[in-house]
Amino acid sequence: MKIVLVAAIGENNIIGRDGQLPWRLKSDLRHFRTLTLDKPVIMGRKTFQSIGKALDRRTNIVITRDANFAAPGAVTAPSFAAALDLARQDAAARGADEIMIIGGSDVFAAALPLADRLEITHVHASPAGDVKFPPIDPKVWREVSRSENNAGPQDDAGFAVVTYIRC
Ligand SMILES: NC(=O)c1ccc[n+]([C@@H]2O[C@H](COP(=O)([O-])OP(=O)(O)OC[C@H]3O[C@@H](n4cnc5c(N)ncnc54)[C@H](OP(=O)(O)O)[C@@H]3O)[C@@H](O)[C@H]2O)c1
């Protein structure tokens, strides 16, 4: 079962601001949907709340220390390890071969040492923000594909979609 991190990152490593994304990138949201559809997605409670609802056609696994937290369409886990257990069971039941980790910062940091692949949208902007992606160490991660995209009509910036695997 592969563990895959999916993130959109500014040139300054920023991924969020005030509980939201720091940019509008409609094209990347479509790409995110394609990558994650029909798979389990693991996220922190704040990321779930920033999305505002469960993502369709995906098992939404939300990590929270709040035993009372509940949301329609989501299952909760008290730790990253517990979320991973749930995701493995779910992926096996679905016939999926990947578990998608979709943020935020602590969840990315916990998952990075275990990850097989990174699907990173490098946004060509350096917005202000309060949440960062952990450093991608070039001694550990090797770029294997890159596609450059100009900003579409509903995008704040151009971006490169890059896949990394372990060196
Ligand atoms: N650009 C991107 O690709 C991207 C992706 C995802 C998110 N974001 C942005 O990032 C921000 C949200 O991320 P964030 O880092 O602030 O928060 P987050 O990781 O989404 O959520 C943090 C919460 O998750 C729970 N949690 C995380 N790790 C845990 C652990 N090991 N054990 C138990 N609970 C754990 C805790 O919930 P409780 O407090 O309920 O206990 C914690 O307060 C938003 O601005 C969002 O838009 C951007």
Ligand as a Chemical Component Dictionary entry (heavy atoms), coordinates in Angstrom:
data_LIG
# 
_chem_comp.id                   LIG 
_chem_comp.type                 NON-POLYMER 
_chem_comp.pdbx_formal_charge   0 
_chem_comp.three_letter_code    LIG 
# 
loop_
_chem_comp_atom.comp_id 
_chem_comp_atom.atom_id 
_chem_comp_atom.alt_atom_id 
_chem_comp_atom.type_symbol 
_chem_comp_atom.charge 
_chem_comp_atom.model_Cartn_x 
_chem_comp_atom.model_Cartn_y 
_chem_comp_atom.model_Cartn_z 
_chem_comp_atom.pdbx_ordinal 
LIG N1  N1  N 0  -1.899 23.923 0.226  1  
LIG C1  C1  C 0  -2.207 22.685 0.628  2  
LIG O1  O1  O 0  -1.894 21.698 -0.054 3  
LIG C2  C2  C 0  -2.941 22.492 1.919  4  
LIG C3  C3  C 0  -3.302 21.199 2.320  5  
LIG C4  C4  C 0  -3.957 21.046 3.537  6  
LIG C5  C5  C 0  -4.232 22.147 4.325  7  
LIG N2  N2  N 1  -3.866 23.388 3.885  8  
LIG C6  C6  C 0  -4.110 24.575 4.729  9  
LIG O2  O2  O 0  -3.473 24.340 5.962  10 
LIG C7  C7  C 0  -4.278 24.862 7.028  11 
LIG C8  C8  C 0  -4.727 23.737 7.934  12 
LIG O3  O3  O 0  -3.600 22.989 8.337  13 
LIG P1  P1  P 0  -3.053 22.997 9.833  14 
LIG O4  O4  O 0  -1.667 22.480 9.772  15 
LIG O5  O5  O -1 -3.300 24.335 10.436 16 
LIG O6  O6  O 0  -4.039 21.999 10.575 17 
LIG P2  P2  P 0  -4.395 20.450 10.312 18 
LIG O7  O7  O 0  -3.170 19.615 10.305 19 
LIG O8  O8  O 0  -5.324 20.317 9.173  20 
LIG O9  O9  O 0  -5.251 20.171 11.617 21 
LIG C9  C9  C 0  -4.617 20.257 12.860 22 
LIG C10 C10 C 0  -5.453 19.462 13.829 23 
LIG O10 O10 O 0  -5.460 18.087 13.436 24 
LIG C11 C11 C 0  -5.402 17.278 14.589 25 
LIG N3  N3  N 0  -4.114 16.584 14.585 26 
LIG C12 C12 C 0  -3.055 16.801 13.762 27 
LIG N4  N4  N 0  -2.081 15.924 14.027 28 
LIG C13 C13 C 0  -2.525 15.141 15.031 29 
LIG C14 C14 C 0  -1.992 14.014 15.732 30 
LIG N5  N5  N 0  -0.771 13.531 15.446 31 
LIG N6  N6  N 0  -2.732 13.446 16.688 32 
LIG C15 C15 C 0  -3.972 13.894 16.973 33 
LIG N7  N7  N 0  -4.558 14.963 16.341 34 
LIG C16 C16 C 0  -3.823 15.553 15.375 35 
LIG C17 C17 C 0  -5.588 18.210 15.760 36 
LIG O11 O11 O 0  -6.992 18.364 15.855 37 
LIG P3  P3  P 0  -7.773 18.791 17.192 38 
LIG O12 O12 O 0  -7.349 20.204 17.494 39 
LIG O13 O13 O 0  -9.218 18.662 16.812 40 
LIG O14 O14 O 0  -7.365 17.809 18.265 41 
LIG C18 C18 C 0  -4.936 19.478 15.254 42 
LIG O15 O15 O 0  -5.354 20.655 15.941 43 
LIG C19 C19 C 0  -5.427 25.578 6.343  44 
LIG O16 O16 O 0  -5.037 26.920 6.110  45 
LIG C20 C20 C 0  -5.555 24.819 5.045  46 
LIG O17 O17 O 0  -6.181 25.605 4.034  47 
LIG C21 C21 C 0  -3.228 23.569 2.717  48 
# 
loop_
_chem_comp_bond.comp_id 
_chem_comp_bond.atom_id_1 
_chem_comp_bond.atom_id_2 
_chem_comp_bond.value_order 
_chem_comp_bond.pdbx_ordinal 
LIG N1  C1  SING 1  
LIG C1  O1  DOUB 2  
LIG C1  C2  SING 3  
LIG C2  C3  SING 4  
LIG C2  C21 DOUB 5  
LIG C3  C4  DOUB 6  
LIG C4  C5  SING 7  
LIG C5  N2  DOUB 8  
LIG N2  C6  SING 9  
LIG N2  C21 SING 10 
LIG C6  O2  SING 11 
LIG C6  C20 SING 12 
LIG O2  C7  SING 13 
LIG C7  C8  SING 14 
LIG C7  C19 SING 15 
LIG C8  O3  SING 16 
LIG O3  P1  SING 17 
LIG P1  O4  DOUB 18 
LIG P1  O5  SING 19 
LIG P1  O6  SING 20 
LIG O6  P2  SING 21 
LIG P2  O7  DOUB 22 
LIG P2  O8  SING 23 
LIG P2  O9  SING 24 
LIG O9  C9  SING 25 
LIG C9  C10 SING 26 
LIG C10 O10 SING 27 
LIG C10 C18 SING 28 
LIG O10 C11 SING 29 
LIG C11 N3  SING 30 
LIG C11 C17 SING 31 
LIG N3  C12 SING 32 
LIG N3  C16 SING 33 
LIG C12 N4  DOUB 34 
LIG N4  C13 SING 35 
LIG C13 C14 SING 36 
LIG C13 C16 DOUB 37 
LIG C14 N5  SING 38 
LIG C14 N6  DOUB 39 
LIG N6  C15 SING 40 
LIG C15 N7  DOUB 41 
LIG N7  C16 SING 42 
LIG C17 O11 SING 43 
LIG C17 C18 SING 44 
LIG O11 P3  SING 45 
LIG P3  O12 DOUB 46 
LIG P3  O13 SING 47 
LIG P3  O14 SING 48 
LIG C18 O15 SING 49 
LIG C19 O16 SING 50 
LIG C19 C20 SING 51 
LIG C20 O17 SING 52 
# 
